Amino acid sequence: MQSESRAFLGEWNPTLPQSQQAAADEPALWRDSLFWLTLLLTAFAVAPFMLPGYFWGANDARHHVYFLFEFNRLVEDGIWWPRWSPDFAFGYGYPFFNIYGPFSHFVAELLLRFLGLGYTAAVEMVFGLSIVGSAAAMYGFVRSWAGRHAAISAALVYVYLPYHLLNLYVRANLAESMAFVWLPLCLWAVRQAVIRPSVWAVIGCAVSYAGLMLTSNLVIVLFTPLLALYTLVLIGVYALPPGALRSTVGRRLLAWLRAALAPGLGILAGLGLSAIFWLPMLLERRYVRVDQWFDGRYDYRGHFVYFFQLFSPTWGFGVSEPGPNDPVGFQLGPAALLLAGVGLYLSWRRLGRLRWEMATLLAAGLVATLLALQWAAPLWEMPLVGAILGFAQFPWRWFSVTAVCLGVLAGLPFYRAAGADQDGLTLPLVGVMALVIVASYPLLRVQIVEPAEGPVSLAALMRFQQSSDEMTGSTAWVEQIPTWSPMADEYIRQERAGEPVRPVTSMVDYANVSYDKQIGFVVNLVAAGGAADRL
């Protein structure tokens, strides 16, 4: 299979640095003791989700429970790929899953159905899986070129980075948290596709990019420029062996094109795999009102980060607010910054051609951070650039790109020399592991509160939508966004009467149907108030 895949992609084998060849000789991940130790050390980040109760007070914690509630109702109706959400907008319906990446809720639905978990437990478990998965992905990526010690340092920094914890505990954004799994996988996949092209490398690119698209159509817009730049740098650096730059222009161009074949095919295949989501989203976007996602509190002008906030220890619960006095924290993390800086200083001369990769990640991380700052406000007002930047809604969402770059760079203090023995733990490595976890330990907490809407049900869904009016979407033809409905009244009535809250399946009273020779069938249309109309 390996020889066939190389024949398919063209026999091409660039000369690799010795350190990367040595890294390629590492044992399989499942046989790597440090890999399992890394996953074990994520337990401190997972633990808050195992506390009794649920963190209903977090920004999107309620949203994802009710997204899953609606997703599950649609699956129970036999709709295996939900698009239209009939209970949203107070029963008028909204194509929510047509415009919101569904992967996280597919995972939660599997837990709900096959493990018998409740709605809140399923959502919390997906958060936990995203933590473990992000550590595994970063470990695998960094180990492939820097060794096991660098991998464990990078993975732990990536997990315990304050912005990652903000997404988990304060914002409770399930899609963006799960996206942290795919970002290192995408970098790893394109790197393998360029350096060791094979069918499996193409498949890796396709699956990782499709996974990111299906998880968060917002993060993929922010991350794709970095992925494209990183791929171009890899092609430029590794397509030709050292000293081959003196070859003819034609040969260089051919080598670059051959190097681009595998990652290019992989990304295109990823777009094909995820077309079931992004193609309808693009084609039908004009039929959905999106202004409510960019106006009001979503207006980016009030959510730029001030420079001092990158280093401020402020940490709390709440939402981003205009000005510098946000109750939530946007710190980058002193441990991560220290490790990245020390790593670049200590390893720069030994990196060889890897310097180009690290310089790319350093530059991308700096640019992403600057785009979130108040200083970048003029860029957001520019016609074309502003349209691209505006996909983030909140400028600080660009920290997702900063996070993956900072995580990788934080592994550099342990970048190994060729053939260096890294079988076990060392005192410096243990010290760094402890430093990373202890530095973020005060941030490892969630805010457990009781649900204001009551137990999860259709009636509670209506109350949730009423209290979170900015989440009540509508189609493009709606002139006034609904604030309540007769169907919502019916669900509340059932609950107050002590009856089981059951979905309204039809407004037609099939028990009272008559036939008239001149008119045809006559039915009663039952309204929530008990009145009836003749049709």
Phi and psi in degrees as a GROMACS rama.xvg file:
@    title "Ramachandran Plot"
@    xaxis  label "Phi"
@    yaxis  label "Psi"
@TYPE xy
-64.3653  -44.6812  GLN-2
-66.6238  -36.3069  SER-3
-64.7129  -42.02  GLU-4
-66.082  -36.8586  SER-5
-69.3831  -34.383  ARG-6
-67.1605  -38.1679  ALA-7
-63.0382  -39.8022  PHE-8
-92.2921  -7.48203  LEU-9
99.3967  127.866  GLY-10
-68.3257  114.673  GLU-11
-156.495  124.408  TRP-12
-142.282  94.3838  ASN-13
-67.2101  155.5  PRO-14
-76.7657  120.616  THR-15
-99.2069  152.559  LEU-16
-59.5034  148.43  PRO-17
-58.9377  -36.4413  GLN-18
-62.0597  -36.0466  SER-19
-73.9775  -34.825  GLN-20
-65.0766  -38.7675  GLN-21
-66.6244  -40.0476  ALA-22
-62.9224  -32.1786  ALA-23
-67.7223  -19.1912  ALA-24
-87.4713  3.80978  ASP-25
-62.092  154.137  GLU-26
-66.4315  163.309  PRO-27
-57.0344  150.02  ALA-28
-54.2261  -42.2979  LEU-29
-68.6064  -12.771  TRP-30
-104.47  5.41981  ARG-31
-93.1086  111.855  ASP-32
-64.4369  -35.0818  SER-33
-70.035  -28.3079  LEU-34
-62.5748  -46.8425  PHE-35
-68.7781  -33.3789  TRP-36
-63.7087  -40.4448  LEU-37
-59.8022  -46.4292  THR-38
-63.4631  -38.2096  LEU-39
-62.9294  -37.9507  LEU-40
-74.1381  -8.12025  LEU-41
-77.6905  -5.5827  THR-42
-58.7514  -32.7897  ALA-43
-64.834  -32.9548  PHE-44
-79.6514  -30.4341  ALA-45
-77.6878  -30.4373  VAL-46
-52.4864  -42.1474  ALA-47
-57.8263  -25.7368  PRO-48
-81.0317  -4.5659  PHE-49
-100.523  0.616444  MET-50
-69.4759  152.129  LEU-51
-61.0946  143.441  PRO-52
90.6491  -169.697  GLY-53
-141.459  148.072  TYR-54
-86.2824  65.7342  PHE-55
-60.0756  -24.1955  TRP-56
-79.4003  -11.9504  GLY-57
-66.2428  158.205  ALA-58
-50.3057  -55.926  ASN-59
-111.834  14.1898  ASP-60
-62.1625  -42.6636  ALA-61
-66.5676  -40.3809  ARG-62
-55.4603  -46.942  HIS-63
-72.7105  -28.4738  HIS-64
-64.3804  -45.4264  VAL-65
-78.1904  -26.2279  TYR-66
-62.7497  -44.1522  PHE-67
-66.6208  -39.3553  LEU-68
-56.8  -46.8479  PHE-69
-70.2753  -40.2907  GLU-70
-58.4884  -44.1036  PHE-71
-65.9043  -39.4983  ASN-72
-61.7151  -38.1566  ARG-73
-70.7693  -40.0643  LEU-74
-63.3222  -40.5688  VAL-75
-62.808  -26.4463  GLU-76
-83.2105  3.70104  ASP-77
89.9223  10.8191  GLY-78
-95.8802  99.2103  ILE-79
-79.6694  -20.2928  TRP-80
-126.417  84.5123  TRP-81
-62.7445  141.03  PRO-82
-128.305  -56.7666  ARG-83
-87.9495  132.12  TRP-84
-108.847  97.0473  SER-85
-67.7812  -23.3221  PRO-86
-89.2776  -10.7185  ASP-87
-75.5421  163.399  PHE-88
57.2067  40.0236  ALA-89
60.2885  32.2181  PHE-90
97.3077  -6.43926  GLY-91
-80.1881  -18.3057  TYR-92
90.7556  153.238  GLY-93
-160.678  136.386  TYR-94
-79.3782  59.7715  PRO-95
-61.4868  -51.2705  PHE-96
-76.5309  2.1017  PHE-97
-83.0724  -19.8454  ASN-98
-123.815  0.0905043  ILE-99
-125.314  125.895  TYR-100
-52.5393  123.208  GLY-101
-93.8405  -2.39756  PRO-102
-57.6032  -46.0728  PHE-103
-59.6107  -36.1207  SER-104
-80.3835  -23.9233  HIS-105
-63.5611  -44.6688  PHE-106
-62.5933  -45.2578  VAL-107
-62.7581  -36.6978  ALA-108
-64.8361  -38.9917  GLU-109
-62.3649  -42.1013  LEU-110
-65.3546  -39.0311  LEU-111
-63.8315  -42.8088  LEU-112
-84.0163  -40.2303  ARG-113
-99.9406  -21.0617  PHE-114
-104.36  -7.05597  LEU-115
70.1565  24.1602  GLY-116
-74.7289  157.087  LEU-117
-78.4964  175.123  GLY-118
-61.9396  -47.5183  TYR-119
-68.7181  -39.8095  THR-120
-64.9563  -37.8071  ALA-121
-65.2342  -42.7662  ALA-122
-64.1082  -44.1804  VAL-123
-63.3085  -37.5496  GLU-124
-67.4681  -35.5765  MET-125
-65.3353  -39.8034  VAL-126
-58.3626  -45.3207  PHE-127
-62.3919  -42.7205  GLY-128
-63.5611  -34.974  LEU-129
-65.4819  -34.8372  SER-130
-65.9731  -50.9077  ILE-131
-63.5039  -42.1172  VAL-132
-64.5056  -38.3515  GLY-133
-66.6006  -37.5605  SER-134
-64.9427  -44.0985  ALA-135
-62.536  -42.5337  ALA-136
-65.4875  -45.6986  ALA-137
-67.0301  -38.7701  MET-138
-60.7934  -47.9436  TYR-139
-62.1617  -42.0825  GLY-140
-63.7583  -51.4173  PHE-141
-70.3331  -36.2538  VAL-142
-60.9468  -30.7051  ARG-143
-65.7001  -17.6095  SER-144
-135.61  -10.5904  TRP-145
-125.764  -6.41857  ALA-146
96.6366  172.428  GLY-147
-72.7644  -38.9882  ARG-148
-66.5392  -42.2675  HIS-149
-63.3878  -36.1421  ALA-150
-65.2855  -43.4446  ALA-151
-68.6057  -36.0971  ILE-152
-64.4968  -46.8614  SER-153
-64.0927  -42.6701  ALA-154
-65.0903  -42.8471  ALA-155
-68.666  -39.9607  LEU-156
-61.9578  -42.2613  VAL-157
-61.005  -41.8831  TYR-158
-69.8159  -44.6974  VAL-159
-95.5109  12.5139  TYR-160
-62.6104  133.383  LEU-161
-53.9639  -38.723  PRO-162
-66.1028  -35.4699  TYR-163
-63.1014  -43.5048  HIS-164
-67.5157  -32.7653  LEU-165
-61.351  -44.5038  LEU-166
-61.611  -36.758  ASN-167
-77.0407  -53.5777  LEU-168
-97.8347  -33.022  TYR-169
-97.4024  -52.4735  VAL-170
-80.4015  -30.2691  ARG-171
53.2183  44.3079  ALA-172
-92.6661  104.955  ASN-173
-67.15  -43.4901  LEU-174
-64.9076  -46.2067  ALA-175
-69.7317  -32.2865  GLU-176
-67.2138  -42.8638  SER-177
-67.7194  -29.2336  MET-178
-61.5397  -26.8446  ALA-179
-60.8074  -22.6929  PHE-180
-70.9778  -40.7263  VAL-181
-80.3748  -25.3243  TRP-182
-61.1176  -52.149  LEU-183
-65.2733  -32.6203  PRO-184
-63.8239  -39.0376  LEU-185
-63.7973  -44.9252  CYS-186
-62.8156  -43.5319  LEU-187
-62.1989  -44.7054  TRP-188
-64.9393  -45.9158  ALA-189
-69.0871  -31.6505  VAL-190
-65.6185  -45.2647  ARG-191
-64.0864  -37.5091  GLN-192
-65.5067  -33.9009  ALA-193
-79.3588  -44.9113  VAL-194
-82.9056  -40.5193  ILE-195
-130.152  72.7858  ARG-196
-63.7886  134.408  PRO-197
-161.444  170.057  SER-198
-61.678  -38.9012  VAL-199
-65.3927  -34.3212  TRP-200
-66.2808  -39.9599  ALA-201
-62.8373  -43.6875  VAL-202
-62.0868  -40.7592  ILE-203
-60.2942  -43.766  GLY-204
-60.7953  -45.2297  CYS-205
-63.1485  -47.8142  ALA-206
-67.2553  -43.4999  VAL-207
-67.2368  -42.4982  SER-208
-70.9761  -39.5557  TYR-209
-64.602  -40.1608  ALA-210
-60.6636  -41.6609  GLY-211
-65.8217  -41.3474  LEU-212
-61.496  -44.5116  MET-213
-73.6187  -18.1739  LEU-214
-87.3751  -49.9557  THR-215
-149.274  104.327  SER-216
-71.6  -7.65093  ASN-217
-85.6918  -50.1265  LEU-218
-63.6967  -34.6682  VAL-219
-65.3684  -31.5946  ILE-220
-67.5076  -39.2546  VAL-221
-72.4334  -33.6923  LEU-222
-88.2144  -28.6629  PHE-223
-58.5304  -39.8056  THR-224
-58.1893  -40.6795  PRO-225
-64.6519  -44.2784  LEU-226
-61.4151  -41.6502  LEU-227
-64.9673  -44.7809  ALA-228
-63.5702  -43.6005  LEU-229
-61.7171  -41.0257  TYR-230
-63.9609  -43.4114  THR-231
-62.8831  -40.1856  LEU-232
-64.2892  -43.3938  VAL-233
-59.4452  -43.7514  LEU-234
-63.4483  -44.9035  ILE-235
-64.0752  -33.1378  GLY-236
-85.9571  -40.3849  VAL-237
-107.298  -6.82649  TYR-238
-66.5431  -30.7531  ALA-239
-116.612  139.259  LEU-240
-68.2349  159.89  PRO-241
-54.4191  135.758  PRO-242
88.2653  -5.32698  GLY-243
-85.4982  0.356579  ALA-244
-66.0618  -15.0479  LEU-245
-83.0607  -4.76223  ARG-246
-67.9416  170.549  SER-247
-65.6316  158.647  THR-248
-60.789  -39.9086  VAL-249
-61.4944  -43.4618  GLY-250
-67.824  -39.3748  ARG-251
-63.4244  -44.1255  ARG-252
-62.5459  -41.4559  LEU-253
-63.415  -41.4516  LEU-254
-63.8849  -41.3458  ALA-255
-65.0868  -40.6779  TRP-256
-65.4511  -41.3685  LEU-257
-65.4574  -37.7388  ARG-258
-67.7772  -29.4475  ALA-259
-82.1577  -12.0844  ALA-260
-62.1818  -52.4484  LEU-261
-63.9082  -51.8561  ALA-262
-64.0669  -35.1022  PRO-263
-63.4725  -45.2342  GLY-264
-62.4694  -39.0973  LEU-265
-63.2641  -45.2193  GLY-266
-66.0748  -41.8119  ILE-267
-62.7945  -40.8318  LEU-268
-64.8181  -36.2799  ALA-269
-62.8801  -40.5422  GLY-270
-63.9297  -37.1682  LEU-271
-66.808  -42.2817  GLY-272
-62.7786  -34.6685  LEU-273
-97.5748  6.71142  SER-274
-62.967  -25.1572  ALA-275
-59.0884  -23.4059  ILE-276
-100.694  -55.3522  PHE-277
-74.8958  -28.1632  TRP-278
-68.0231  -50.8162  LEU-279
-62.0069  -34.4332  PRO-280
-60.8352  -44.311  MET-281
-71.0977  -43.9852  LEU-282
-70.4904  -30.9039  LEU-283
-107.693  6.85675  GLU-284
-59.4349  -34.836  ARG-285
-68.4332  -13.236  ARG-286
-90.1069  -0.111023  TYR-287
-121.209  135.714  VAL-288
-72.4243  127.371  ARG-289
-118.529  -1.03732  VAL-290
-63.0745  -29.022  ASP-291
-70.3188  -14.3447  GLN-292
-88.2624  -5.79855  TRP-293
-128.237  -3.1517  PHE-294
-108.337  178.239  ASP-295
61.7053  -129.949  GLY-296
-72.0467  -9.86813  ARG-297
-88.8051  -0.0827634  TYR-298
-67.0863  119.811  ASP-299
-61.3043  -22.622  TYR-300
-61.3883  -24.2156  ARG-301
-97.9715  9.73975  GLY-302
-130.013  23.6557  HIS-303
-72.3544  150.276  PHE-304
-93.9813  139.74  VAL-305
-89.1316  148.672  TYR-306
-54.9946  -41.8  PHE-307
-65.042  -23.5972  PHE-308
-68.2689  -20.5559  GLN-309
-65.163  -20.7911  LEU-310
-122.326  -0.34798  PHE-311
-73.7332  135.781  SER-312
-78.2855  1.57271  PRO-313
-54.1021  132.431  THR-314
-152.346  127.593  TRP-315
-163.655  -171.553  GLY-316
-111.049  148.578  PHE-317
143.39  -154.887  GLY-318
-125.838  162.507  VAL-319
-65.0919  133.959  SER-320
-125.234  154.639  GLU-321
-59.9182  142.594  PRO-322
94.7078  -178.789  GLY-323
-88.7663  0.183817  PRO-324
-103.008  44.0859  ASN-325
-62.6544  139.68  ASP-326
-72.2555  -20.11  PRO-327
-96.0938  160.115  VAL-328
-103.17  145.84  GLY-329
-124.058  29.216  PHE-330
-68.1343  147.067  GLN-331
-81.5203  -24.6469  LEU-332
105.62  113.525  GLY-333
-62.7831  -38.078  PRO-334
-64.829  -42.6421  ALA-335
-64.6959  -45.4408  ALA-336
-63.4829  -40.9386  LEU-337
-63.3723  -47.459  LEU-338
-65.7598  -40.672  LEU-339
-64.0517  -44.5224  ALA-340
-64.7526  -46.9858  GLY-341
-63.9664  -40.4866  VAL-342
-63.0399  -43.4795  GLY-343
-62.8339  -40.382  LEU-344
-66.8962  -44.2241  TYR-345
-76.8402  -32.2029  LEU-346
-105.665  -7.00665  SER-347
-55.5104  -45.0231  TRP-348
-71.2509  -23.7889  ARG-349
-91.0395  -6.91051  ARG-350
-75.1823  -24.5117  LEU-351
62.0289  -132.107  GLY-352
-68.938  -16.1108  ARG-353
-62.4654  -19.7174  LEU-354
-56.2533  -37.1765  ARG-355
-64.254  -39.4732  TRP-356
-66.8203  -45.7872  GLU-357
-67.1483  -36.7  MET-358
-64.6047  -36.9585  ALA-359
-63.8354  -46.1679  THR-360
-66.8036  -38.2865  LEU-361
-62.9042  -46.8867  LEU-362
-64.1908  -42.7029  ALA-363
-64.3228  -40.7903  ALA-364
-63.9907  -41.0712  GLY-365
-65.3676  -44.5591  LEU-366
-63.5922  -44.6809  VAL-367
-60.7984  -39.2799  ALA-368
-66.5912  -43.5472  THR-369
-63.401  -34.765  LEU-370
-64.7845  -21.5149  LEU-371
-87.7602  -10.8489  ALA-372
-87.368  158.653  LEU-373
-57.3071  -30.3313  GLN-374
-60.9966  -26.6276  TRP-375
-88.043  3.17206  ALA-376
-52.5946  -41.4316  ALA-377
-59.5198  -32.5726  PRO-378
-64.7393  -36.283  LEU-379
-69.4263  -17.5892  TRP-380
-91.5619  -9.59428  GLU-381
-73.0699  144.453  MET-382
-54.8829  -62.0136  PRO-383
-79.8667  -48.3981  LEU-384
-61.4019  -42.7998  VAL-385
-62.5367  -34.8054  GLY-386
-64.9065  -38.0774  ALA-387
-71.777  -47.1778  ILE-388
-62.6556  -33.9071  LEU-389
-65.6858  -14.8272  GLY-390
-58.841  -25.966  PHE-391
-70.7709  -18.6735  ALA-392
64.1273  -63.8835  GLN-393
-102.058  127.218  PHE-394
-54.7378  -34.7096  PRO-395
-69.3718  -7.84614  TRP-396
-66.4687  -17.7942  ARG-397
-66.1483  -11.0623  TRP-398
-66.0296  -14.3103  PHE-399
-60.9081  -39.5251  SER-400
-70.7309  -41.8856  VAL-401
-57.7344  -40.383  THR-402
-62.6443  -47.2029  ALA-403
-68.4202  -36.1052  VAL-404
-66.4786  -45.1598  CYS-405
-66.1366  -37.3833  LEU-406
-61.2126  -46.0155  GLY-407
-62.589  -47.6494  VAL-408
-64.1028  -27.588  LEU-409
-70.2524  -10.1264  ALA-410
-87.5574  -10.4657  GLY-411
-64.6312  -28.174  LEU-412
-57.2679  -22.5252  PRO-413
-111.195  17.2669  PHE-414
-58.2605  125.229  TYR-415
-92.3729  150.626  ARG-416
-75.9546  161.688  ALA-417
-58.554  128.889  ALA-418
75.2346  6.40595  GLY-419
-66.6975  143.125  ALA-420
-80.1542  123.925  ASP-421
-132.698  45.3175  GLN-422
-74.5696  -32.2548  ASP-423
-132.362  -173.217  GLY-424
-79.7457  151.76  LEU-425
-122.858  161.899  THR-426
-60.8099  -45.111  LEU-427
-60.4778  -38.7313  PRO-428
-66.1769  -43.8024  LEU-429
-61.4906  -39.9542  VAL-430
-61.9142  -41.9059  GLY-431
-67.3613  -41.2659  VAL-432
-58.2658  -45.384  MET-433
-65.6498  -41.4757  ALA-434
-59.6089  -45.9534  LEU-435
-62.6559  -45.4744  VAL-436
-71.854  -44.0132  ILE-437
-64.8854  -38.0976  VAL-438
-62.0309  -32.7815  ALA-439
-101.124  -1.42005  SER-440
-57.8135  -40.6949  TYR-441
-63.3194  -16.5758  PRO-442
-90.489  -6.89694  LEU-443
-85.294  71.3925  LEU-444
-151.56  148.782  ARG-445
-120.439  164.09  VAL-446
-105.612  97.981  GLN-447
-81.4922  120.1  ILE-448
-137.393  167.111  VAL-449
-81.163  148.832  GLU-450
-71.4461  123.712  PRO-451
-66.4376  -25.5645  ALA-452
-87.0796  -6.00921  GLU-453
88.0563  -173.778  GLY-454
-57.4032  149.788  PRO-455
-63.2499  121.677  VAL-456
-164.373  177.581  SER-457
-63.7704  -38.1893  LEU-458
-64.6177  -42.2593  ALA-459
-65.7121  -34.765  ALA-460
-60.8296  -41.2366  LEU-461
-65.0532  -41.6627  MET-462
-64.6272  -40.3261  ARG-463
-59.8772  -45.7982  PHE-464
-65.0414  -34.2221  GLN-465
-68.8225  -36.9747  GLN-466
-83.2129  -16.327  SER-467
-119.618  63.3407  SER-468
-63.3376  -23.5764  ASP-469
-71.0699  -13.0509  GLU-470
-92.6562  -0.0478794  MET-471
-86.57  98.5944  THR-472
-84.079  176.464  GLY-473
-158.368  164.865  SER-474
-79.9062  170.96  THR-475
-68.5472  -18.7481  ALA-476
-88.7741  -8.75241  TRP-477
-77.0866  126.007  VAL-478
-85.5304  -29.2428  GLU-479
-134.635  122.96  GLN-480
-66.133  128.81  ILE-481
-64.8932  145.697  PRO-482
-114.941  -7.11729  THR-483
-172.548  175.571  TRP-484
-160.139  161.214  SER-485
-59.8097  -34.4083  PRO-486
-64.4547  -40.83  MET-487
-61.8781  -41.121  ALA-488
-58.7171  -41.0383  ASP-489
-64.1811  -41.0615  GLU-490
-66.4923  -41.0227  TYR-491
-65.5402  -38.7792  ILE-492
-61.489  -44.82  ARG-493
-59.7934  -43.2305  GLN-494
-64.8008  -44.9636  GLU-495
-67.8883  -27.5855  ARG-496
-81.3211  -0.823334  ALA-497
76.988  13.3547  GLY-498
-88.0039  156.393  GLU-499
-62.0029  133.228  PRO-500
-79.8607  106.488  VAL-501
-112.639  146.255  ARG-502
-66.7669  146.384  PRO-503
-77.8779  113.147  VAL-504
-91.2412  -24.1957  THR-505
-162.972  150.295  SER-506
-95.3489  5.86462  MET-507
-97.1121  131.067  VAL-508
-86.1508  93.255  ASP-509
-71.9244  -12.9867  TYR-510
-77.9783  -10.9971  ALA-511
-131.573  69.6641  ASN-512
-115.462  127.677  VAL-513
-123.326  165.949  SER-514
-124.277  130.004  TYR-515
-117.86  131.316  ASP-516
-62.1874  -33.4196  LYS-517
-86.3486  -35.661  GLN-518
-94.8281  -39.925  ILE-519
108.53  -149.968  GLY-520
-72.4138  138.94  PHE-521
-118.766  123.344  VAL-522
-124.42  159.774  VAL-523
-99.0056  128.77  ASN-524
-97.7751  108.501  LEU-525
-84.4402  125.508  VAL-526
-98.5778  168.148  ALA-527
-62.8134  -30.4454  ALA-528
-83.3285  -1.57873  GLY-529
96.2121  -5.73115  GLY-530
-76.049  162.182  ALA-531
-137.355  146.698  ALA-532
-119.3  144.197  ASP-533
-91.1045  135.519  ARG-534
